[in-house]
């Protein structure tokens, strides 16, 4: 490019740069409106969360927090491991006419289906089961044929009768 | 376009939030109470929260509610029973202090339910300091349930404690009284006689199974 051509190019560039820029009639109100608009706290939090970071440590912190909460959740769902000594106790009931016998108590959440008793042919209707119990005073009852609640005939009775027939009691010390 | 790191933040954050909400729900309400209807559960939860705030064990209340549910009791009856147990546990906790175990509180509550006075339980606690209250309180509750007048039962158990008796001695007392009642002796008289006469057997090793009090429940291997 020779000098006259260069001067001409520069002149046209300068003219172009000096020409006023048209921003339109609504430019100023739109800018002011956007400046006045406040962002919600949630949007701010999302901006913070999604803001690119140089260090991935923030992600590790979140993973650690999630793991801690998960451990708490698993602990809440897992039955507590007995810290007291456990004694295996045999419960026995004579019920010759029974078709099924279960035991319910504060050691199995009073669930009539949780702990069935077994009987052997020729035993004369002797039903029995072994249950691990920890130290404490436990109340229980037998459920015969799924409907009849029966106290243990040779065990101490409970003092309360909140729900009808009294329960039987066994104390492990 | 979001970066991979942003996506990880979002996924982990959402997961942590979900797990936290679920864990919070579990902590606030025991899953076993789902067996109760909504009204019963609400009433029982109020009592449980109250005892938990006071530092008392809540498992006995949960078991009482589950017992009622399994027996088909009405909501009012279940809530009433749970409230009564909570009240008794609170009373015994106040009498025995914060060092009392859950088992002792439960046994004490059973004694209170049978009509034993708080002063008798406090006196027994003083005599048994450092030796445990589970068995004496349990024996006391069971004697009352057996028909022994409260004053006679409390006096008999207190007498054994005054002698420095151990768990075996309380068990021997109960069995002796039961034997006498079955023989036709009035319950009150049986308690008085056994409490007064029973002296020498205290401390005899192997007299009874120290870990077991209910006759039908036998440790495995025992005939």
Interface residues (C-beta under 8 A of the other chain):
Chain A: X49 X50 X52 X53 X56 X58 X59 X62 X63 X65 X66 X69 X70 X72 X73 X76 X77 X87 X88 X89 X90 X91 X92 X93 X104 X106 X109 X110 X111 X112 X130 X135 X136 X137 X139 X149 X152 X153 X154 X155 X156 X157 X158 X159 X160 X162 X163 X164 X166 X167 X168 X169 X170 X171 X172 X173
Chain B: X2 X3 X5 X6 X8 X9 X10 X12 X13 X15 X16 X19 X20 X22 X23 X26 X27 X31 X32 X60 X63 X64 X66 X67 X68 X69 X70 X71 X73 X77 X78 X80 X81 X84 X102 X103 X106 X107 X110 X111 X113 X114 X132 X134 X135 X138 X141 X142 X144 X145 X146 X167 X174 X210 X211 X212 X213 X214 X215 X216 X217 X218 X219 X220
